[in-house]
């Protein structure tokens, strides 16, 4: 299987967290709270958990059955969350609709032991075609503020204070559904939606200019680079071949600044 990669937005949960009311075999409803903090779908956030891990931990701290909240975010995956209550019918009422929408659900959940989101999760873009990046990995190229002077006598004097890494990533032939919101096959799957929510900060959990995490292999959650996003103050992607019926589009992140560790 080709490694097309994925990008994920940072998700900021506000003070007080987000709640859902749950029932299982022992009854309820019992409030399950996703704690305040920053999260990503596939890699650890500020509390050393992915979003799904943090929500699973919160559920199992107060419920009697074993709950699992996980996402399918690998190569060519659906990008959808599954909520499972082991061995018992369970219900979930989303007190905070931001959490419901983020997980890709559209209604309260009742009558089953397992539920899959109707939509792809927000803050996630899984590429369907290969990417172009100089080193093919997670890092970038070095840029410094070095200043040098070469005297006529052949002496060189230099000072340097700071440096950072930057890169660009291009997906040169993405499908229409993975590009434009109006052509999505699954809600939230397009780069346009990801841009509006996570890079421009249109969603309540989003932050303007990121950061985002780039996974060169969507199946490898532990391997990623974290970048602030510059150069996307406007967005008007070009078509790989104008008026081509196949509708392939160029998705480009032209100026990424690696977030210092």
N, C-alpha and C positions, 0 to 999 in steps of 0.2 A: 504494500500500500504506500502510495506517495505521501510525503510529509508536506502538507499545505500550510499547516500552522493555524494559530488562532491568536486573537488579542482579547484582553479582558480589561474592563474599566475598574477603577477603585470604587468601592461601594462604601459610603459613609453612613452609618446608622447613628441617628442623633441621640443625645442624652435622654435616658429613660428607655431606650430600646424600642423594638417593635414587638407587638403582642399577637398571639393567636390563641384562641380558646379551644382546648382539645378534650375529647372524651375517649376512653377505651373500656376494657372489660370491667374496670373498677368504678366506672362512672365519671362524673365531672359535671359541667365543664371546668377544666383546670387551666389557668393562664400559663402559657409557655412564652418566655420573653427572649428574643434575640438581643444580647447585650449591645450597648453602644460601642462603637469602635469602627475600624475600617476593615473591609473584607474584599477578597477576590473569590471567584467561583472555584478556581482550581489550585490555588496556592495560598499559603498562610498570610493572614492580615495582622493587625496590631495585637490580637490576642492569641497568636500562634495557632490559628485555626482557619480553614476555609469557611465560607459561609455555611455550607451544608454541614460540616463538622460541628460548628458552633451551635447551629439550630438543633442538631441531633443531641448534643450534650445537654442543651437546655431542656429538651423534651424528656430525656431519660432521667433528669434530675428530679422531676416532679410527677411523672407518669409511672404506672405500674408495669405495663407491657413494655417490650423493647421496640423503640421507634427508630427509624432510619430515614434520613433526608439526604438524597444524593443526586448528582447531576450527570448526565451523559454528555460529556464535553470533549471527547476524543475526535480523531480524524473521521470525518464524514458522519459524525454522531448527530443526534436530533437537537442537542442543546437543551433538553427538557429535564426538569426535576421530577423525581419520584419520591412520594411520601408513603412509607409503609409502617404499619403497626402489626407486629408479629403475632399471628394467631388470634386476632380479635378484630371485630368490626370497630372502626374508629371514625370520629368526626373531627373536622377542623373548621372553625369559624375564624376568619381573618379579621381581627379587631383593627389592625392597621392595613389599609388597602395597599400601601406602598410595598409591604412585604408580599402580599398576594400577587401584585403585578410583577414584582421583581422575580419571583419564582416561576412566573408564567402561568399561574392559575387565574381563572376568570370568575369563579363562583366559590361559595363555601362547599366543603367536601363532606359527604354523608353517604352511609350505606355500604361501605366496602372496607377491605383491609389494606388496600393499596391504591394510590392515585398517581396518575401521570399528568403533568401540566398540559393544558390545551395549547399553550404557546411556548416558544423557546424562551428561556430566561432572558431578562434584560441585562445589558452590560456585558454581552458576550458576542463575539463575531468569529465564527468558524469558517475559514476559507475553504472553497471547493476546488481551487486550482493552485498551482505552485507559485512561490514567491521568488523575488529577486532581491538579494542582499549581498553586499560585498564579500563578507566572510561566511555567510550562510549560517552563522551562529547567533548568539544572544547579544554580543557586545558591539561596539562601534569603533570609530577612528578617533585618535587623540587630537585635540586642539588645545593650544596653550596661549598664554599672554607673553611669551618670551619676546624680549627686545634685545637686539644685538647691534653693535657698532664695530665697523671694520675701519681702523685708522690707515692712513697712507703709509705708515711705517710697518704695516702688517700685523699689528696687534688687534685682537678681537676681545671686546668686552661684552658681557651678556648678563642679563638679569631675568629671572622668571619667578613668578609668584604662584600662579594657579593653572589648573588644567581641567579639562572635562572631555567626555567622549560623546560623539554624536554619530548618527547614522541615518539612512533612509531605507525604506522597505517599499517594494512595489509588488502588487499582484497584477500582472499585465493582461489577464484575460478572464476576469471573473464574470459569472453569469448575471443575468438581469435580476434574478430573484435575490442574489447575494449583494446586489448593488443598490437597488431602488426600493424604497419603502412601499410604493404602490404596487410593486410586482412581487412582493414576498409570497412564497409558498407557505411559510410558517411565520406567524407574527413575531417580530423582533429579529429576524435572521439577517436583515440587510445591513450593509455598512452605513447607509444613510441614517437608519434608526440608531445604530451604535454611536455615530458621530453626534447626533442631536442630543442623545441622553447622556453619554459618558464623557465626550471630549469637549462639547460646548456647554455641558452642565445643565441641560434642560430638565433632566430628572432630578427629583429632590435629593437623591443620593449621589448625584454626579458632581464633578469638579471641573471647572473650565481649564482646559489644557492638560487634563489628566491628573495624576499619572495613569498610564496604561501598562499592562504587561504583555510582552510578545513571547509566545511559545513557538519556536520553530517547528516543533513536532507536537501537535495537539494531544497526542497520546502520552506525552512525557510532562507531567504536571510540575515536576521539580526543576525543570530546566527552562529558564525564562530570563528576559531582560526587562528592567523597569525604566520607563521613559516618560518625560514630559513631552507634550506634542505641540510643536510650533509649525507654522506654515499652512495651517488649515483654517485661517480666518474666513475663508469662503470655500465653497466646494462645487465644482462643476466638472465631473470626471469626463474624460474623453472616451469615445468608443474606439475599440481596437481597430475596427474597419468600419468606416462610416456607412450607415444604412445596411449593414450586414444583417441578414435575417436572424442569424444565430445570437446576436446581441451580446457580444463580449465587451467588458468595460475595464478600464485601467483604474485600479484602486491604489493610491499612492499616499504614503506617510513621508512627506518630503524632508522633514527636519525634526529628528528626534534627539532629545538631549537625555543621556543616561542619568538617572537619579543617583546621586552619590550614596554609597553604602554607609 
